[in-house]
Amino acid sequence: MPSFDFHQVDVFTTRPLRGNALAVVRGAEAWSVDDMAALARWTQLSETTFLLPPTQAEADYRVRIFTPDRELPFAGHPTLGSCHVWLGTGGRPRRSRIMQECPAGLIPIRPQAGGRLAFRAPPRVRSGPVEPELLGRIAHGLGVPLRALVAAEWVDNGPGWLGLMLASRAELLALRPDFAQLAGLQLGLIAPWSAAERGDDEAAPLFEVRAFMSMGGAHEDPVTGSLNASLAQWLTGAGLAPSRYLVSQGTVLGREGRVHIERDGEEVWVGGHTCDCVQGRLSL
């Protein structure tokens, strides 16, 4: 029976079981798309990835990313988790930056302080204002008055994200969305921590984020790299956030996700830690 290297890691956390889990398979070059999709349905994690040899000369490795329902051209926590596994199993970049190949193109990744990795945010495929009728539907589905949505923008870098800002973290954490009203939407919501919540801790997060996904089954994602990437492009570009800040995500789900954002000129970098949780052999 063939066997393959299997890893399960936790991304955007320094404490196992507090971030967003990811399954990573190595050695599955001969697998079909149907095989990969079947394993992703079996793991039932938000994403399962497959590390493969690159097909482009500039790339260090190639990754394919599957949810239980579909293949994604790009996703943030699978990018950092897959890179962590690639490095941990002997991968050596040919340049100062690691270059990941995926269906969305080449994604640069670089080390950060404290053992973090960071990916460069890919360009958005859709930006601009959100239609008033859609905003009204979203407010109804979130159970808040329209005035509670203090800012809104399309922030789609592939998955279809729509970004919304609320006035306070308390309002954001209190949301209990009606997913039936939000069918077909991918919502990313962000709100600032208050001065009282941050206290005297200069390292405390500046923003809280929640991600509501109603495609292929309604749920809240624990910690979301692609969303934070496009939210950062919007907020830093609009002057609604500083060039460097820390995000907390997953609080309502009992997680402690931490996402490090840094704007460097026109580039936005999204960083986080990854913890090893499971290593073994997958027999199929």
C-alpha positions as CSV (number, residue, x, y, z in Angstrom):
1,M,0.0,0.0,0.0
2,P,1.5,3.4,-1.0
3,S,2.3,5.8,1.8
4,F,3.0,9.5,1.9
5,D,4.5,12.0,4.3
6,F,1.7,13.7,6.3
7,H,1.9,16.7,8.5
8,Q,-0.7,18.6,10.4
9,V,0.3,22.1,11.6
10,D,-1.3,25.0,13.4
11,V,-0.9,28.4,11.7
12,F,-0.9,31.9,13.1
13,T,-0.2,30.9,16.6
14,T,2.7,30.0,19.0
15,R,0.5,27.7,21.0
16,P,-0.7,24.4,19.3
17,L,-4.5,24.1,19.0
18,R,-5.0,27.9,19.2
19,G,-4.6,28.9,15.5
20,N,-5.9,27.4,12.2
21,A,-5.1,23.8,11.4
22,L,-3.7,22.7,8.1
23,A,-2.9,19.2,6.6
24,V,0.1,19.0,4.3
25,V,0.9,16.0,2.1
26,R,4.3,15.4,0.5
27,G,5.2,12.9,-2.2
28,A,1.8,12.9,-4.0
29,E,3.0,13.9,-7.4
30,A,1.1,11.1,-9.1
31,W,-2.2,12.0,-7.5
32,S,-5.1,13.1,-9.6
33,V,-7.2,16.2,-8.7
34,D,-10.0,13.8,-7.6
35,D,-7.6,12.1,-5.2
36,M,-6.5,15.4,-3.7
37,A,-10.1,16.5,-3.4
38,A,-11.1,13.3,-1.7
39,L,-8.4,13.6,0.9
40,A,-9.4,17.2,1.6
41,R,-13.0,16.1,2.1
42,W,-11.8,13.4,4.5
43,T,-9.6,15.6,6.7
44,Q,-12.5,18.1,6.9
45,L,-10.0,20.9,7.7
46,S,-10.5,24.3,6.2
47,E,-7.6,23.5,3.8
48,T,-5.4,20.6,2.9
49,T,-2.3,21.2,0.7
50,F,0.0,19.1,-1.5
51,L,3.7,20.0,-1.8
52,L,4.9,19.3,-5.3
53,P,7.9,20.0,-7.5
54,P,7.8,23.5,-9.2
55,T,7.0,23.9,-12.9
56,Q,8.4,27.4,-13.1
57,A,12.1,28.2,-13.0
58,E,11.7,31.0,-10.4
59,A,9.8,28.8,-7.9
60,D,11.3,26.8,-5.1
61,Y,8.2,24.5,-4.7
62,R,4.6,24.3,-5.9
63,V,1.5,23.9,-3.7
64,R,-2.1,23.0,-4.5
65,I,-4.7,24.0,-2.0
66,F,-8.0,22.3,-1.4
67,T,-11.0,22.9,0.9
68,P,-13.5,20.1,1.5
69,D,-15.4,21.6,-1.5
70,R,-13.1,23.0,-4.0
71,E,-9.5,23.9,-5.1
72,L,-8.3,27.4,-4.3
73,P,-5.9,29.4,-6.4
74,F,-4.4,31.0,-3.2
75,A,-4.9,31.1,0.5
76,G,-2.9,32.6,3.3
77,H,-2.6,30.1,6.2
78,P,-2.0,27.2,3.7
79,T,0.8,29.3,2.2
80,L,2.6,29.9,5.5
81,G,1.9,26.3,6.8
82,S,3.1,24.7,3.6
83,C,6.2,26.8,3.5
84,H,6.9,25.8,7.2
85,V,6.7,22.1,6.3
86,W,8.8,22.6,3.2
87,L,11.6,24.3,5.2
88,G,11.3,21.7,8.0
89,T,11.7,18.8,5.7
90,G,14.9,20.1,4.1
91,G,13.7,22.7,1.6
92,R,16.3,25.4,0.8
93,P,15.5,28.5,-1.1
94,R,17.7,29.6,-3.9
95,R,17.3,33.3,-3.1
96,S,16.8,35.5,-0.1
97,R,13.1,35.1,-0.6
98,I,11.3,31.8,-0.8
99,M,9.1,31.6,-4.0
100,Q,6.0,29.5,-3.9
101,E,4.2,28.5,-7.0
102,C,0.4,28.1,-6.9
103,P,-2.5,28.7,-9.4
104,A,-2.6,32.3,-8.4
105,G,1.0,32.8,-9.6
106,L,4.3,33.2,-7.7
107,I,4.0,34.2,-4.1
108,P,7.2,35.5,-2.3
109,I,7.7,34.5,1.3
110,R,10.3,35.9,3.7
111,P,11.4,35.2,7.2
112,Q,10.5,37.6,10.0
113,A,11.6,38.2,13.5
114,G,10.8,35.5,16.1
115,G,10.7,32.7,13.7
116,R,7.7,33.9,11.7
117,L,7.2,33.6,8.0
118,A,5.4,36.2,5.9
119,F,3.9,36.2,2.4
120,R,3.5,39.2,0.1
121,A,-0.2,39.9,-0.4
122,P,-1.3,39.2,-3.9
123,P,-3.1,41.9,-5.9
124,R,-6.8,42.2,-5.4
125,V,-8.9,41.1,-8.4
126,R,-11.8,43.3,-7.2
127,S,-11.9,46.5,-5.1
128,G,-14.1,49.6,-4.8
129,P,-17.3,50.4,-3.0
130,V,-20.0,47.9,-2.0
131,E,-23.4,48.3,-3.6
132,P,-26.0,49.9,-1.2
133,E,-28.5,47.1,-1.7
134,L,-25.9,44.5,-0.8
135,L,-24.9,46.4,2.3
136,G,-28.5,46.4,3.4
137,R,-28.7,42.7,3.0
138,I,-25.5,42.2,4.9
139,A,-26.6,44.4,7.8
140,H,-29.8,42.4,8.0
141,G,-27.9,39.1,7.9
142,L,-25.5,40.3,10.7
143,G,-28.4,41.6,12.8
144,V,-27.1,45.1,13.0
145,P,-28.3,48.5,11.8
146,L,-26.8,49.7,8.6
147,R,-25.1,52.6,10.4
148,A,-23.0,50.0,12.3
149,L,-21.0,49.3,9.1
150,V,-18.8,52.3,9.3
151,A,-16.8,51.4,6.2
152,A,-17.0,48.8,3.4
153,E,-14.9,47.8,0.4
154,W,-14.6,44.9,-2.0
155,V,-11.3,43.2,-1.0
156,D,-11.3,40.2,-3.2
157,N,-8.0,38.5,-3.9
158,G,-9.5,35.3,-5.2
159,P,-11.9,33.8,-2.6
160,G,-14.4,36.7,-3.1
161,W,-13.8,38.7,0.1
162,L,-15.9,41.7,1.0
163,G,-14.5,43.8,3.8
164,L,-16.5,45.6,6.5
165,M,-15.4,47.7,9.5
166,L,-17.3,48.1,12.7
167,A,-16.8,50.7,15.4
168,S,-15.7,48.5,18.2
169,R,-14.3,45.0,19.0
170,A,-17.2,44.4,21.4
171,E,-19.8,44.9,18.6
172,L,-17.8,42.5,16.4
173,L,-17.5,39.8,19.0
174,A,-21.2,40.0,19.7
175,L,-22.3,39.2,16.1
176,R,-24.2,36.0,15.6
177,P,-24.9,36.0,11.8
178,D,-27.8,34.5,10.0
179,F,-25.9,32.5,7.3
180,A,-29.1,31.9,5.3
181,Q,-29.4,35.6,4.8
182,L,-25.7,35.8,3.7
183,A,-25.7,32.9,1.3
184,G,-23.0,33.1,-1.4
185,L,-21.0,35.8,0.4
186,Q,-17.5,35.8,1.9
187,L,-17.4,38.5,4.6
188,G,-14.4,39.8,6.4
189,L,-15.1,42.1,9.4
190,I,-12.6,44.1,11.3
191,A,-12.9,46.4,14.3
192,P,-10.4,48.2,16.6
193,W,-9.5,47.1,20.1
194,S,-10.3,49.8,22.6
195,A,-7.6,51.5,24.7
196,A,-9.1,49.8,27.7
197,E,-8.8,46.4,26.0
198,R,-5.2,47.1,25.1
199,G,-4.2,48.5,28.4
200,D,-0.5,49.2,28.8
201,D,0.5,46.3,26.6
202,E,2.2,47.9,23.6
203,A,2.3,44.4,21.9
204,A,-1.5,44.0,22.2
205,P,-3.4,43.6,18.9
206,L,-4.7,46.8,17.3
207,F,-7.6,45.1,15.5
208,E,-10.0,42.1,15.8
209,V,-11.0,40.2,12.7
210,R,-13.8,37.7,12.0
211,A,-14.3,35.8,8.7
212,F,-17.8,34.5,7.8
213,M,-17.8,32.1,4.9
214,S,-21.2,31.0,3.4
215,M,-20.0,29.2,0.3
216,G,-19.8,25.4,0.4
217,G,-21.2,25.3,3.9
218,A,-21.7,28.2,6.3
219,H,-19.0,28.7,9.0
220,E,-16.6,31.1,10.7
221,D,-13.0,30.6,9.7
222,P,-10.6,30.6,12.7
223,V,-7.7,32.7,11.3
224,T,-7.5,33.8,7.7
225,G,-4.4,35.0,5.9
226,S,-5.8,35.9,2.5
227,L,-8.5,38.0,4.2
228,N,-6.1,39.9,6.4
229,A,-3.9,40.5,3.3
230,S,-6.6,42.2,1.4
231,L,-8.0,44.0,4.5
232,A,-4.5,45.4,5.1
233,Q,-4.2,46.6,1.5
234,W,-7.6,48.4,1.8
235,L,-7.1,49.9,5.3
236,T,-3.5,51.0,5.0
237,G,-4.1,52.5,1.6
238,A,-7.2,54.4,2.9
239,G,-5.4,55.6,6.0
240,L,-7.7,53.6,8.3
241,A,-4.8,51.6,9.7
242,P,-1.1,52.2,10.4
243,S,1.6,50.6,8.2
244,R,2.3,48.0,10.9
245,Y,-0.2,46.4,13.2
246,L,-1.2,43.1,14.9
247,V,-4.5,41.4,14.4
248,S,-6.3,38.9,16.7
249,Q,-8.7,36.4,15.1
250,G,-10.6,33.4,16.3
251,T,-11.6,34.7,19.7
252,V,-15.2,33.6,19.5
253,L,-14.1,30.1,18.5
254,G,-11.7,29.8,21.4
255,R,-8.6,30.4,19.3
256,E,-5.8,32.9,19.8
257,G,-4.8,33.7,16.2
258,R,-2.3,36.4,15.7
259,V,-1.6,38.0,12.3
260,H,1.3,40.4,11.8
261,I,0.8,43.1,9.1
262,E,3.5,45.2,7.6
263,R,3.3,47.6,4.7
264,D,6.6,48.1,3.0
265,G,6.2,50.7,0.3
266,E,3.6,49.4,-2.0
267,E,3.9,45.8,-0.7
268,V,1.9,44.4,2.2
269,W,3.3,41.4,4.1
270,V,1.3,39.1,6.2
271,G,3.1,37.1,8.8
272,G,2.6,34.5,11.5
273,H,4.0,31.6,13.4
274,T,3.4,27.9,12.6
275,C,3.4,25.0,15.2
276,D,4.0,21.4,14.3
277,C,1.2,19.1,15.7
278,V,1.2,15.8,13.8
279,Q,3.9,14.1,11.6
280,G,3.6,10.6,10.2
281,R,2.8,8.5,7.2
282,L,-0.5,8.5,5.2
283,S,-1.3,5.0,3.9
284,L,-3.8,4.8,0.9
